[in-house]
Amino acid sequence: VQLVESGGGLVQPGGSLRLSCAASGFTFSRYGMSWYRQAPGKERELVATITSAGGSTNYAGSVKGRFTISKDNSKNTVYLQMNRLKPEDTAVYYCYRIGSRYWGKGTLVTVSS
């Protein structure tokens, strides 16, 4: 199993980024996926979750209305569209296969002017 995040970077407050997580080594369409993040000095927290077929999503209150999780089972990829970014969104973002021990290595998002 491999999960590889990409799309992080430096963005100004109010800007947008789209993160991607490319999955391999398992039947992607059978699993729900999540995005987590970990800010410096803080614990890892759940950001968003999507069911296996993509029909249901859930978000942390801090990102609801700004972030959108989506899943393309034909491309074995889960996305996190992040809009209206704030400095407090700065963190390493991780992809996670729900119910497993499999994590990606993360991608750094820095929101700063």
C-alpha positions in Angstrom: 0.0 0.0 0.0 1.3 3.4 -0.9 -0.3 6.9 -0.4 1.6 9.8 -1.9 0.4 13.4 -1.2 1.2 16.3 -3.4 0.1 19.9 -4.0 1.3 21.6 -0.9 3.2 24.9 -0.9 3.3 28.5 0.2 0.1 30.5 -0.3 -1.1 33.9 0.8 -4.1 34.2 3.2 -7.3 34.0 1.3 -5.7 31.9 -1.4 -6.4 28.4 -2.6 -4.6 25.1 -3.0 -5.6 21.6 -4.1 -4.0 18.6 -2.5 -3.9 15.2 -4.1 -3.2 11.8 -2.7 -2.4 9.1 -5.2 -3.1 5.6 -3.9 -1.8 2.2 -5.0 -1.5 -1.3 -3.8 -5.1 -1.8 -2.8 -8.6 -1.6 -4.3 -9.1 2.1 -3.8 -12.8 2.1 -4.5 -13.5 -0.1 -1.5 -12.1 2.2 1.1 -13.1 5.5 2.6 -10.3 8.1 2.9 -9.4 10.9 5.1 -7.2 14.0 5.3 -5.5 14.9 8.5 -3.2 17.7 9.4 -0.6 18.4 12.0 0.5 21.9 12.8 3.9 22.6 14.5 3.7 21.7 18.2 0.1 20.4 17.9 -1.5 16.9 17.7 -2.6 15.5 14.4 -6.2 16.4 13.7 -8.9 15.1 11.3 -9.7 17.5 8.6 -12.1 15.7 6.2 -13.5 12.2 5.5 -15.1 10.7 2.4 -16.8 7.3 2.0 -15.6 4.7 -0.4 -17.9 5.7 -3.3 -17.6 9.4 -2.5 -21.3 9.8 -1.6 -20.8 11.2 1.9 -18.3 13.6 3.4 -17.6 15.1 6.8 -15.5 18.0 7.8 -13.9 19.5 10.9 -15.7 22.6 12.0 -12.7 24.7 11.4 -12.7 24.0 7.7 -16.3 23.4 6.9 -17.4 25.6 4.1 -13.9 26.3 2.9 -12.5 22.8 2.2 -13.9 20.1 -0.1 -12.8 16.5 -0.1 -13.4 14.4 -3.3 -12.5 11.0 -4.6 -11.9 9.8 -8.1 -12.0 6.0 -8.1 -11.0 5.9 -11.7 -7.7 7.6 -10.9 -7.2 6.1 -7.4 -6.9 9.6 -6.1 -8.4 11.6 -3.3 -8.3 15.4 -3.3 -8.6 18.2 -0.8 -9.6 21.6 -2.3 -8.8 24.3 0.2 -10.2 27.8 -0.3 -10.0 31.0 1.7 -6.9 29.7 3.4 -5.9 31.2 6.8 -2.6 31.2 8.6 -4.0 28.7 11.1 -4.3 26.2 8.2 -0.5 26.0 8.1 0.3 22.3 8.7 1.6 19.1 7.2 -1.4 17.4 5.5 -1.6 13.6 5.5 -3.7 11.2 3.5 -5.1 8.2 5.4 -6.9 5.0 4.4 -9.7 4.7 6.9 -9.6 1.7 9.2 -6.0 0.9 8.4 -2.5 1.7 9.5 -1.6 3.3 6.2 -0.6 6.9 6.0 1.1 9.1 3.4 4.3 11.0 4.3 2.5 14.3 4.1 2.7 17.6 2.2 3.4 20.9 3.8 1.0 23.8 3.4 2.2 27.2 4.6 -0.3 30.1 4.6 1.6 33.3 5.1 1.9 36.8 3.6 
